[in-house]
Amino acid sequence: MAKKTTQVPFEKSLQELEQLVEHLEKGDIPLEDSLQCFERGIQLTRACQKALQEAEQKVEILLQDQGNERLKPFSDES
């Protein structure tokens, strides 16, 4: 049976975070609203980081289960 979660999907969290950044970059909002946006941004960033870490762990587990234990750290330098 699948777990039911109340977490927002990664893509939606990332999209909301991008919108918050755009809103803050405009600089035309009151300080209190800016602080609320910043706080929400921190929450979303942590949620995205957690989701990425969990996905990385799942990939590592799947690779180990297949007997392919030649894991290399990810690098975008090819």
Residue, then its C-alpha position, 0 to 999 in steps of 0.5 A: m500500500a502506498k504511503k499518503t503524504t501531505q508534502v508538495p511535489f518537488e516540481k511545485s515547490l521549485q516553481e513556487l520558490e522561483q516565483l518567490v525569488e522573482h517577487l523579491e527581486k522586484g523590490d517593491i513589497p513591504l519589509e514584512d511581506s519580504l520577510q514572509c516570502f524569505e521564510r517561505g523560500i527557506q521552507l521550500t528550499r529545505a523541502c527540495q533539498k530533502a526530496l533530492q537527498e531521498a531520490e539520491q538514496k533511492v537511486e543508490i539502493l536500486l543500483q546496489d540491489q542490481g549488483n552494480e556497486r560502481l557508484k561515482p559521485f555526480s559531476d557535470e564535468s564530462 
